[in-house]
């Protein structure tokens, strides 16, 4: 997330940004029919661990347009 740690951001701003990111990601993954096994907060982003047997091609074909 751009300028996540900028001095003008409060904890309230960062929490709202995290909620927004979670909503966007969940909507996009659901829309593409892509499950995730685990997500981990990385401050200004997320690390998402996919199930090992999931076909990765589907992630690259559908997910980018759903994240726009």
PyMOL Python script that loads the backbone (N, CA, C, O; Angstrom):
from pymol import cmd

cmd.read_pdbstr("""\
ATOM      1  N   UNK A   1       0.842  -1.163   0.000  1.00  0.00           N
ATOM      2  CA  UNK A   1       0.000   0.000   0.000  1.00  0.00           C
ATOM      3  C   UNK A   1       0.892   1.231   0.000  1.00  0.00           C
ATOM      4  O   UNK A   1       1.832   1.339   0.787  1.00  0.00           O
ATOM      5  N   UNK A   2       0.581   2.142  -0.885  1.00  0.00           N
ATOM      6  CA  UNK A   2       1.391   3.350  -1.025  1.00  0.00           C
ATOM      7  C   UNK A   2       1.346   4.200   0.242  1.00  0.00           C
ATOM      8  O   UNK A   2       0.282   4.443   0.812  1.00  0.00           O
ATOM      9  N   UNK A   3       2.504   4.635   0.660  1.00  0.00           N
ATOM     10  CA  UNK A   3       2.664   5.531   1.803  1.00  0.00           C
ATOM     11  C   UNK A   3       2.005   5.012   3.089  1.00  0.00           C
ATOM     12  O   UNK A   3       1.497   5.789   3.898  1.00  0.00           O
ATOM     13  N   UNK A   4       2.022   3.705   3.259  1.00  0.00           N
ATOM     14  CA  UNK A   4       1.407   3.086   4.437  1.00  0.00           C
ATOM     15  C   UNK A   4       2.020   3.615   5.730  1.00  0.00           C
ATOM     16  O   UNK A   4       1.315   3.820   6.718  1.00  0.00           O
ATOM     17  N   UNK A   5       3.317   3.832   5.720  1.00  0.00           N
ATOM     18  CA  UNK A   5       3.996   4.276   6.940  1.00  0.00           C
ATOM     19  C   UNK A   5       4.237   5.782   6.971  1.00  0.00           C
ATOM     20  O   UNK A   5       4.994   6.268   7.810  1.00  0.00           O
ATOM     21  N   UNK A   6       3.610   6.514   6.078  1.00  0.00           N
ATOM     22  CA  UNK A   6       3.788   7.974   6.058  1.00  0.00           C
ATOM     23  C   UNK A   6       3.445   8.551   7.431  1.00  0.00           C
ATOM     24  O   UNK A   6       2.535   8.069   8.105  1.00  0.00           O
ATOM     25  N   UNK A   7       4.168   9.568   7.831  1.00  0.00           N
ATOM     26  CA  UNK A   7       3.999  10.172   9.158  1.00  0.00           C
ATOM     27  C   UNK A   7       2.587  10.700   9.404  1.00  0.00           C
ATOM     28  O   UNK A   7       2.153  10.789  10.552  1.00  0.00           O
ATOM     29  N   UNK A   8       1.873  11.048   8.347  1.00  0.00           N
ATOM     30  CA  UNK A   8       0.516  11.577   8.526  1.00  0.00           C
ATOM     31  C   UNK A   8      -0.523  10.484   8.788  1.00  0.00           C
ATOM     32  O   UNK A   8      -1.655  10.787   9.162  1.00  0.00           O
ATOM     33  N   UNK A   9      -0.150   9.222   8.596  1.00  0.00           N
ATOM     34  CA  UNK A   9      -1.088   8.114   8.825  1.00  0.00           C
ATOM     35  C   UNK A   9      -1.161   7.787  10.310  1.00  0.00           C
ATOM     36  O   UNK A   9      -0.136   7.669  10.981  1.00  0.00           O
ATOM     37  N   UNK A  10      -2.376   7.642  10.815  1.00  0.00           N
ATOM     38  CA  UNK A  10      -2.573   7.216  12.197  1.00  0.00           C
ATOM     39  C   UNK A  10      -2.855   5.720  12.216  1.00  0.00           C
ATOM     40  O   UNK A  10      -3.016   5.106  11.161  1.00  0.00           O
ATOM     41  N   UNK A  11      -2.915   5.135  13.393  1.00  0.00           N
ATOM     42  CA  UNK A  11      -3.283   3.719  13.492  1.00  0.00           C
ATOM     43  C   UNK A  11      -4.666   3.492  12.893  1.00  0.00           C
ATOM     44  O   UNK A  11      -4.908   2.466  12.257  1.00  0.00           O
ATOM     45  N   UNK A  12      -5.564   4.436  13.092  1.00  0.00           N
ATOM     46  CA  UNK A  12      -6.916   4.332  12.512  1.00  0.00           C
ATOM     47  C   UNK A  12      -6.837   4.253  10.981  1.00  0.00           C
ATOM     48  O   UNK A  12      -7.543   3.451  10.369  1.00  0.00           O
ATOM     49  N   UNK A  13      -5.991   5.072  10.365  1.00  0.00           N
ATOM     50  CA  UNK A  13      -5.823   5.031   8.907  1.00  0.00           C
ATOM     51  C   UNK A  13      -5.293   3.665   8.471  1.00  0.00           C
ATOM     52  O   UNK A  13      -5.807   3.061   7.529  1.00  0.00           O
ATOM     53  N   UNK A  14      -4.267   3.188   9.163  1.00  0.00           N
ATOM     54  CA  UNK A  14      -3.660   1.915   8.774  1.00  0.00           C
ATOM     55  C   UNK A  14      -4.630   0.757   8.955  1.00  0.00           C
ATOM     56  O   UNK A  14      -4.648  -0.157   8.131  1.00  0.00           O
ATOM     57  N   UNK A  15      -5.434   0.773  10.011  1.00  0.00           N
ATOM     58  CA  UNK A  15      -6.432  -0.281  10.202  1.00  0.00           C
ATOM     59  C   UNK A  15      -7.467  -0.260   9.083  1.00  0.00           C
ATOM     60  O   UNK A  15      -7.875  -1.312   8.591  1.00  0.00           O
ATOM     61  N   UNK A  16      -7.890   0.929   8.684  1.00  0.00           N
ATOM     62  CA  UNK A  16      -8.857   1.051   7.586  1.00  0.00           C
ATOM     63  C   UNK A  16      -8.239   0.551   6.281  1.00  0.00           C
ATOM     64  O   UNK A  16      -8.917  -0.089   5.477  1.00  0.00           O
ATOM     65  N   UNK A  17      -6.958   0.841   6.072  1.00  0.00           N
ATOM     66  CA  UNK A  17      -6.284   0.364   4.865  1.00  0.00           C
ATOM     67  C   UNK A  17      -6.201  -1.162   4.860  1.00  0.00           C
ATOM     68  O   UNK A  17      -6.392  -1.789   3.818  1.00  0.00           O
ATOM     69  N   UNK A  18      -5.921  -1.756   6.006  1.00  0.00           N
ATOM     70  CA  UNK A  18      -5.877  -3.222   6.107  1.00  0.00           C
ATOM     71  C   UNK A  18      -7.244  -3.829   5.813  1.00  0.00           C
ATOM     72  O   UNK A  18      -7.342  -4.811   5.077  1.00  0.00           O
ATOM     73  N   UNK A  19      -8.293  -3.253   6.379  1.00  0.00           N
ATOM     74  CA  UNK A  19      -9.642  -3.773   6.111  1.00  0.00           C
ATOM     75  C   UNK A  19      -9.966  -3.677   4.625  1.00  0.00           C
ATOM     76  O   UNK A  19     -10.504  -4.619   4.042  1.00  0.00           O
ATOM     77  N   UNK A  20      -9.641  -2.547   4.015  1.00  0.00           N
ATOM     78  CA  UNK A  20      -9.903  -2.371   2.594  1.00  0.00           C
ATOM     79  C   UNK A  20      -9.139  -3.374   1.745  1.00  0.00           C
ATOM     80  O   UNK A  20      -9.692  -3.948   0.806  1.00  0.00           O
ATOM     81  N   UNK A  21      -7.869  -3.586   2.071  1.00  0.00           N
ATOM     82  CA  UNK A  21      -7.067  -4.561   1.335  1.00  0.00           C
ATOM     83  C   UNK A  21      -7.654  -5.956   1.483  1.00  0.00           C
ATOM     84  O   UNK A  21      -7.751  -6.693   0.501  1.00  0.00           O
ATOM     85  N   UNK A  22      -8.047  -6.329   2.698  1.00  0.00           N
ATOM     86  CA  UNK A  22      -8.657  -7.644   2.924  1.00  0.00           C
ATOM     87  C   UNK A  22      -9.925  -7.816   2.092  1.00  0.00           C
ATOM     88  O   UNK A  22     -10.134  -8.873   1.497  1.00  0.00           O
ATOM     89  N   UNK A  23     -10.771  -6.793   2.045  1.00  0.00           N
ATOM     90  CA  UNK A  23     -12.017  -6.864   1.277  1.00  0.00           C
ATOM     91  C   UNK A  23     -11.745  -7.008  -0.211  1.00  0.00           C
ATOM     92  O   UNK A  23     -12.385  -7.814  -0.885  1.00  0.00           O
ATOM     93  N   UNK A  24     -10.798  -6.231  -0.730  1.00  0.00           N
ATOM     94  CA  UNK A  24     -10.465  -6.293  -2.152  1.00  0.00           C
ATOM     95  C   UNK A  24      -9.901  -7.668  -2.518  1.00  0.00           C
ATOM     96  O   UNK A  24     -10.311  -8.273  -3.509  1.00  0.00           O
ATOM     97  N   UNK A  25      -8.968  -8.149  -1.716  1.00  0.00           N
ATOM     98  CA  UNK A  25      -8.366  -9.450  -1.994  1.00  0.00           C
ATOM     99  C   UNK A  25      -9.389 -10.573  -1.907  1.00  0.00           C
ATOM    100  O   UNK A  25      -9.433 -11.438  -2.781  1.00  0.00           O
ATOM    101  N   UNK A  26     -10.209 -10.569  -0.867  1.00  0.00           N
ATOM    102  CA  UNK A  26     -11.195 -11.635  -0.706  1.00  0.00           C
ATOM    103  C   UNK A  26     -12.182 -11.641  -1.862  1.00  0.00           C
ATOM    104  O   UNK A  26     -12.531 -12.703  -2.377  1.00  0.00           O
ATOM    105  N   UNK A  27     -12.631 -10.464  -2.272  1.00  0.00           N
ATOM    106  CA  UNK A  27     -13.562 -10.362  -3.393  1.00  0.00           C
ATOM    107  C   UNK A  27     -12.933 -10.879  -4.686  1.00  0.00           C
ATOM    108  O   UNK A  27     -13.568 -11.626  -5.431  1.00  0.00           O
ATOM    109  N   UNK A  28     -11.702 -10.486  -4.950  1.00  0.00           N
ATOM    110  CA  UNK A  28     -11.028 -10.920  -6.174  1.00  0.00           C
ATOM    111  C   UNK A  28     -10.772 -12.426  -6.165  1.00  0.00           C
ATOM    112  O   UNK A  28     -11.018 -13.104  -7.163  1.00  0.00           O
ATOM    113  N   UNK A  29     -10.282 -12.948  -5.047  1.00  0.00           N
ATOM    114  CA  UNK A  29     -10.020 -14.393  -4.969  1.00  0.00           C
ATOM    115  C   UNK A  29     -11.320 -15.183  -5.087  1.00  0.00           C
ATOM    116  O   UNK A  29     -11.366 -16.200  -5.779  1.00  0.00           O
ATOM    117  N   UNK A  30     -12.373 -14.725  -4.419  1.00  0.00           N
ATOM    118  CA  UNK A  30     -13.670 -15.401  -4.539  1.00  0.00           C
ATOM    119  C   UNK A  30     -14.168 -15.367  -5.980  1.00  0.00           C
ATOM    120  O   UNK A  30     -14.650 -16.373  -6.500  1.00  0.00           O
ATOM    121  N   UNK A  31     -14.048 -14.199  -6.625  1.00  0.00           N
ATOM    122  CA  UNK A  31     -14.502 -14.053  -8.001  1.00  0.00           C
ATOM    123  C   UNK A  31     -13.778 -14.960  -8.975  1.00  0.00           C
ATOM    124  O   UNK A  31     -14.362 -15.409  -9.961  1.00  0.00           O
ATOM    125  N   UNK A  32     -12.518 -15.231  -8.706  1.00  0.00           N
ATOM    126  CA  UNK A  32     -11.729 -16.112  -9.567  1.00  0.00           C
ATOM    127  C   UNK A  32     -11.829 -17.573  -9.124  1.00  0.00           C
ATOM    128  O   UNK A  32     -11.257 -18.458  -9.760  1.00  0.00           O
ATOM    129  N   UNK A  33     -12.554 -17.821  -8.034  1.00  0.00           N
ATOM    130  CA  UNK A  33     -12.670 -19.189  -7.529  1.00  0.00           C
ATOM    131  C   UNK A  33     -11.353 -19.721  -6.987  1.00  0.00           C
ATOM    132  O   UNK A  33     -11.060 -20.911  -7.100  1.00  0.00           O
ATOM    133  N   UNK A  34     -10.567 -18.835  -6.401  1.00  0.00           N
ATOM    134  CA  UNK A  34      -9.246 -19.221  -5.898  1.00  0.00           C
ATOM    135  C   UNK A  34      -9.262 -19.229  -4.370  1.00  0.00           C
ATOM    136  O   UNK A  34      -9.450 -18.185  -3.745  1.00  0.00           O
ATOM    137  N   UNK A  35      -9.064 -20.404  -3.768  1.00  0.00           N
ATOM    138  CA  UNK A  35      -8.974 -20.455  -2.303  1.00  0.00           C
ATOM    139  C   UNK A  35      -7.564 -20.095  -1.858  1.00  0.00           C
ATOM    140  O   UNK A  35      -6.609 -20.209  -2.627  1.00  0.00           O
ATOM    141  N   UNK A  36      -7.445 -19.664  -0.625  1.00  0.00           N
ATOM    142  CA  UNK A  36      -6.098 -19.549  -0.072  1.00  0.00           C
ATOM    143  C   UNK A  36      -6.080 -20.246   1.266  1.00  0.00           C
ATOM    144  O   UNK A  36      -7.070 -20.250   1.998  1.00  0.00           O
ATOM    145  N   UNK A  37      -4.949 -20.831   1.571  1.00  0.00           N
ATOM    146  CA  UNK A  37      -4.830 -21.618   2.790  1.00  0.00           C
ATOM    147  C   UNK A  37      -4.550 -20.717   3.981  1.00  0.00           C
ATOM    148  O   UNK A  37      -5.120 -20.910   5.055  1.00  0.00           O
ATOM    149  N   UNK A  38      -3.679 -19.736   3.799  1.00  0.00           N
ATOM    150  CA  UNK A  38      -3.245 -18.871   4.888  1.00  0.00           C
ATOM    151  C   UNK A  38      -2.918 -17.500   4.321  1.00  0.00           C
ATOM    152  O   UNK A  38      -2.339 -17.388   3.240  1.00  0.00           O
ATOM    153  N   UNK A  39      -3.293 -16.455   5.057  1.00  0.00           N
ATOM    154  CA  UNK A  39      -2.802 -15.128   4.684  1.00  0.00           C
ATOM    155  C   UNK A  39      -2.135 -14.534   5.912  1.00  0.00           C
ATOM    156  O   UNK A  39      -2.590 -14.713   7.041  1.00  0.00           O
ATOM    157  N   UNK A  40      -1.054 -13.828   5.664  1.00  0.00           N
ATOM    158  CA  UNK A  40      -0.297 -13.240   6.760  1.00  0.00           C
ATOM    159  C   UNK A  40      -0.093 -11.762   6.480  1.00  0.00           C
ATOM    160  O   UNK A  40       0.342 -11.378   5.394  1.00  0.00           O
ATOM    161  N   UNK A  41      -0.406 -10.947   7.456  1.00  0.00           N
ATOM    162  CA  UNK A  41      -0.224  -9.510   7.339  1.00  0.00           C
ATOM    163  C   UNK A  41       1.261  -9.197   7.280  1.00  0.00           C
ATOM    164  O   UNK A  41       2.041  -9.688   8.096  1.00  0.00           O
ATOM    165  N   UNK A  42       1.649  -8.373   6.304  1.00  0.00           N
ATOM    166  CA  UNK A  42       3.041  -7.966   6.160  1.00  0.00           C
ATOM    167  C   UNK A  42       3.184  -6.454   6.282  1.00  0.00           C
ATOM    168  O   UNK A  42       4.089  -5.865   5.692  1.00  0.00           O
ATOM    169  N   UNK A  43       2.297  -5.828   7.041  1.00  0.00           N
ATOM    170  CA  UNK A  43       2.354  -4.379   7.209  1.00  0.00           C
ATOM    171  C   UNK A  43       1.697  -3.684   6.047  1.00  0.00           C
ATOM    172  O   UNK A  43       0.509  -3.367   6.107  1.00  0.00           O
ATOM    173  N   UNK A  44       2.451  -3.435   4.976  1.00  0.00           N
ATOM    174  CA  UNK A  44       1.895  -2.737   3.832  1.00  0.00           C
ATOM    175  C   UNK A  44       1.449  -3.691   2.732  1.00  0.00           C
ATOM    176  O   UNK A  44       1.267  -3.270   1.590  1.00  0.00           O
ATOM    177  N   UNK A  45       1.272  -4.957   3.054  1.00  0.00           N
ATOM    178  CA  UNK A  45       0.816  -5.944   2.073  1.00  0.00           C
ATOM    179  C   UNK A  45       0.423  -7.239   2.754  1.00  0.00           C
ATOM    180  O   UNK A  45       0.312  -7.299   3.979  1.00  0.00           O
ATOM    181  N   UNK A  46       0.214  -8.270   1.961  1.00  0.00           N
ATOM    182  CA  UNK A  46      -0.172  -9.593   2.466  1.00  0.00           C
ATOM    183  C   UNK A  46       0.690 -10.656   1.808  1.00  0.00           C
ATOM    184  O   UNK A  46       1.100 -10.517   0.655  1.00  0.00           O
ATOM    185  N   UNK A  47       0.956 -11.709   2.545  1.00  0.00           N
ATOM    186  CA  UNK A  47       1.532 -12.905   1.968  1.00  0.00           C
ATOM    187  C   UNK A  47       0.415 -13.944   1.989  1.00  0.00           C
ATOM    188  O   UNK A  47      -0.151 -14.238   3.043  1.00  0.00           O
ATOM    189  N   UNK A  48       0.107 -14.490   0.832  1.00  0.00           N
ATOM    190  CA  UNK A  48      -0.972 -15.465   0.724  1.00  0.00           C
ATOM    191  C   UNK A  48      -0.373 -16.788   0.295  1.00  0.00           C
ATOM    192  O   UNK A  48       0.316 -16.873  -0.721  1.00  0.00           O
ATOM    193  N   UNK A  49      -0.642 -17.818   1.076  1.00  0.00           N
ATOM    194  CA  UNK A  49      -0.133 -19.149   0.774  1.00  0.00           C
ATOM    195  C   UNK A  49      -1.270 -19.950   0.145  1.00  0.00           C
ATOM    196  O   UNK A  49      -2.334 -20.128   0.738  1.00  0.00           O
ATOM    197  N   UNK A  50      -1.017 -20.419  -1.048  1.00  0.00           N
ATOM    198  CA  UNK A  50      -2.022 -21.162  -1.801  1.00  0.00           C
ATOM    199  C   UNK A  50      -1.917 -22.649  -1.492  1.00  0.00           C
ATOM    200  O   UNK A  50      -0.851 -23.131  -1.111  1.00  0.00           O
ATOM    201  N   UNK A  51      -3.031 -23.386  -1.656  1.00  0.00           N
ATOM    202  CA  UNK A  51      -2.947 -24.842  -1.517  1.00  0.00           C
ATOM    203  C   UNK A  51      -1.949 -25.387  -2.549  1.00  0.00           C
ATOM    204  O   UNK A  51      -1.908 -24.892  -3.675  1.00  0.00           O
ATOM    205  N   UNK A  52      -1.155 -26.382  -2.190  1.00  0.00           N
ATOM    206  CA  UNK A  52      -0.089 -26.851  -3.082  1.00  0.00           C
ATOM    207  C   UNK A  52      -0.574 -27.432  -4.403  1.00  0.00           C
ATOM    208  O   UNK A  52       0.157 -27.399  -5.393  1.00  0.00           O
ATOM    209  N   UNK A  53      -1.779 -27.958  -4.438  1.00  0.00           N
ATOM    210  CA  UNK A  53      -2.272 -28.593  -5.662  1.00  0.00           C
ATOM    211  C   UNK A  53      -3.122 -27.658  -6.526  1.00  0.00           C
ATOM    212  O   UNK A  53      -3.714 -28.106  -7.508  1.00  0.00           O
ATOM    213  N   UNK A  54      -3.195 -26.385  -6.184  1.00  0.00           N
ATOM    214  CA  UNK A  54      -4.015 -25.449  -6.949  1.00  0.00           C
ATOM    215  C   UNK A  54      -3.324 -25.098  -8.262  1.00  0.00           C
ATOM    216  O   UNK A  54      -2.130 -24.801  -8.270  1.00  0.00           O
ATOM    217  N   UNK A  55      -4.078 -25.128  -9.397  1.00  0.00           N
ATOM    218  CA  UNK A  55      -3.469 -24.780 -10.686  1.00  0.00           C
ATOM    219  C   UNK A  55      -3.131 -23.286 -10.753  1.00  0.00           C
ATOM    220  O   UNK A  55      -4.029 -22.447 -10.810  1.00  0.00           O
ATOM    221  N   UNK A  56      -1.869 -22.968 -10.746  1.00  0.00           N
ATOM    222  CA  UNK A  56      -1.407 -21.579 -10.693  1.00  0.00           C
ATOM    223  C   UNK A  56      -1.830 -20.760 -11.916  1.00  0.00           C
ATOM    224  O   UNK A  56      -1.985 -19.544 -11.806  1.00  0.00           O
ATOM    225  N   UNK A  57      -2.017 -21.389 -13.066  1.00  0.00           N
ATOM    226  CA  UNK A  57      -2.388 -20.664 -14.284  1.00  0.00           C
ATOM    227  C   UNK A  57      -3.677 -19.880 -14.073  1.00  0.00           C
ATOM    228  O   UNK A  57      -3.809 -18.766 -14.580  1.00  0.00           O
ATOM    229  N   UNK A  58      -4.625 -20.440 -13.335  1.00  0.00           N
ATOM    230  CA  UNK A  58      -5.892 -19.745 -13.082  1.00  0.00           C
ATOM    231  C   UNK A  58      -5.659 -18.436 -12.328  1.00  0.00           C
ATOM    232  O   UNK A  58      -6.350 -17.443 -12.557  1.00  0.00           O
ATOM    233  N   UNK A  59      -4.691 -18.451 -11.441  1.00  0.00           N
ATOM    234  CA  UNK A  59      -4.388 -17.253 -10.671  1.00  0.00           C
ATOM    235  C   UNK A  59      -3.876 -16.145 -11.590  1.00  0.00           C
ATOM    236  O   UNK A  59      -4.238 -14.982 -11.412  1.00  0.00           O
ATOM    237  N   UNK A  60      -3.048 -16.488 -12.560  1.00  0.00           N
ATOM    238  CA  UNK A  60      -2.459 -15.484 -13.436  1.00  0.00           C
ATOM    239  C   UNK A  60      -3.403 -15.054 -14.557  1.00  0.00           C
ATOM    240  O   UNK A  60      -3.244 -13.968 -15.114  1.00  0.00           O
ATOM    241  N   UNK A  61      -4.380 -15.890 -14.894  1.00  0.00           N
ATOM    242  CA  UNK A  61      -5.317 -15.557 -15.965  1.00  0.00           C
ATOM    243  C   UNK A  61      -6.469 -14.687 -15.478  1.00  0.00           C
ATOM    244  O   UNK A  61      -6.893 -13.788 -16.204  1.00  0.00           O
ATOM    245  N   UNK A  62      -6.984 -14.917 -14.289  1.00  0.00           N
ATOM    246  CA  UNK A  62      -8.198 -14.239 -13.830  1.00  0.00           C
ATOM    247  C   UNK A  62      -7.964 -13.190 -12.757  1.00  0.00           C
ATOM    248  O   UNK A  62      -8.608 -12.141 -12.774  1.00  0.00           O
ATOM    249  N   UNK A  63      -7.079 -13.444 -11.846  1.00  0.00           N
ATOM    250  CA  UNK A  63      -6.919 -12.577 -10.680  1.00  0.00           C
ATOM    251  C   UNK A  63      -6.516 -11.135 -11.002  1.00  0.00           C
ATOM    252  O   UNK A  63      -7.082 -10.215 -10.413  1.00  0.00           O
ATOM    253  N   UNK A  64      -5.565 -10.898 -11.907  1.00  0.00           N
ATOM    254  CA  UNK A  64      -5.158  -9.498 -12.139  1.00  0.00           C
ATOM    255  C   UNK A  64      -6.292  -8.571 -12.534  1.00  0.00           C
ATOM    256  O   UNK A  64      -6.348  -7.442 -12.046  1.00  0.00           O
ATOM    257  N   UNK A  65      -7.198  -9.005 -13.401  1.00  0.00           N
ATOM    258  CA  UNK A  65      -8.294  -8.122 -13.806  1.00  0.00           C
ATOM    259  C   UNK A  65      -9.287  -7.890 -12.676  1.00  0.00           C
ATOM    260  O   UNK A  65      -9.930  -6.842 -12.627  1.00  0.00           O
ATOM    261  N   UNK A  66      -9.419  -8.841 -11.780  1.00  0.00           N
ATOM    262  CA  UNK A  66     -10.336  -8.686 -10.649  1.00  0.00           C
ATOM    263  C   UNK A  66      -9.762  -7.767  -9.564  1.00  0.00           C
ATOM    264  O   UNK A  66     -10.499  -7.286  -8.703  1.00  0.00           O
ATOM    265  N   UNK A  67      -8.481  -7.532  -9.605  1.00  0.00           N
ATOM    266  CA  UNK A  67      -7.851  -6.658  -8.619  1.00  0.00           C
ATOM    267  C   UNK A  67      -7.830  -5.192  -9.052  1.00  0.00           C
ATOM    268  O   UNK A  67      -7.446  -4.324  -8.267  1.00  0.00           O
ATOM    269  N   UNK A  68      -8.231  -4.911 -10.265  1.00  0.00           N
ATOM    270  CA  UNK A  68      -8.213  -3.531 -10.769  1.00  0.00           C
ATOM    271  C   UNK A  68      -9.259  -2.679 -10.125  1.00  0.00           C
ATOM    272  O   UNK A  68      -9.372  -1.495 -10.441  1.00  0.00           O
TER     273      UNK A  68
END
""", "prot")
cmd.dss("prot")
cmd.show_as("cartoon", "prot")
cmd.util.cbc("prot")
cmd.orient("prot")
